[in-house]
């Protein structure tokens, strides 16, 4: 069962806390790490992997490393561990044993000027079990002795999870910690991230494709969407996802290796208004947003996760008047 838990099909979870009533997960009113994108959500041992965060402040502005007292710090858990949660989970862990807190080997990573960090290929190679040690390594991770042939098959299909941790500080004070997992796997065909989102806001299509500014969606016709206040509006992600949905290996409930196809999740967020579902899952992608009552310009984020460690995101500006 520990093997099945380790390699379970990833499920999208956005963190929150309960204080009297359930927080609205899609309303930005506190510091949030909306996404951490790895340029290789699946990587072979020896490959460099770069992580790029999307962090927002309580007023909905994007937090940038090195500006307004904000700093990002990155740590890698060098040795694969049995994950305490689900692959790709990103949130503010309350238990310090989550993320890299329980790792025996931690490595500080250098934060680049844009807030990203790169996990060197030497580290991903170090984390990979040597052929002669594969059985012992797997036994330590999974808790029971596993046949070496089974281990080899797992390593070339499902792979091992490796965690990188992001800490956000403001003026030297800890704000939150988030983490991202990638899969180390010994095969040539690696999983990739979804393309930047494309979404219809009312009658206007906005897209992050072929846009120079990162994490940004721009209107395809050049005119930003303008919506009436306190009105129900349909948000409809591009349904044409067949071209980027990939197949990957999992262990099913019987312990049998099988291939499944990615089934994307769509998370919608803003600083105001009301979202019907907050998170949708293909094939039902559309969301209903009751726009804010007060006129003004509002951010609207769409975060797309493929359920297998890959993600993309962008922000559009929506006028309410």
Buried (B, 14 or more C-beta within 10 A) or exposed (E): EEBBEBBBBBBBBBBBEEEEEEBBBBBBEBBBBBBBBBBBBBBBBBBBBEBBBBBBBEEBEBBEBEEEEBBBBBBBBBBBBBBBBBBBBBBBBEEEEBBBBBBEEEBEBEBBEEBBBBBBBEBBBBBBBEEEEBBBBBEBBBEEEBEBEBBBEBBEBBBBBBBBBBBBBBEEEEBBBBBBBBBBBBEEEBBBBBBBBBBBBBEBBBBBBEBEEBBBBBBEEEEBBEBEBEBEBEBBBBEEBEEBBBEBBBBEEEEEBEEBEBBBBBBBBBBBBBBBBBBBBBEEBBBBBBBBEEEEEBBBBBBBBBBBBBBBBBBBBBBBE
